[in-house]
Amino acid sequence: MSISLSKPQSGLRFGGMVYFALTATLSVYFAFAAVQGDYGVLRQAQTAGELQSLTAERDGLMAELTQLKNLTHRLSDDYLDIDLLDEQVRSVLGYIRADEIVIR
């Protein structure tokens, strides 16, 4: 008499299918998260683009700030630029000299 101690085939097939389904589900989830997630490839590309545009905006603002600092210094009490003062008086107050002719 021989006694067979092997498991039935149906239980092994069901366990293998559950293992395969779980593995496939986790693989799809992690692949989706790697591409679309908060730290995924697409988010990193978007962040790099935002960084580039914000860096360009910062550089433009720094140049404008430097220009405004220069104009402020040129109109300060310590340093007075006569040409800049004359330009500001003409543009803001509308003054002209007596020897000038205004053409409209």
Secondary structure, 3 states (H helix, E strand, C coil): CCCCCCCCHHHHHHHHHHHHHHHHHHHHHHHHHHHHCCCCHHHHHHHHHHHHHHHHHHHHHHHHHHHHHHHHHHCCCCCCCHHHHHHHHHHHHCCCCCCCCCCC
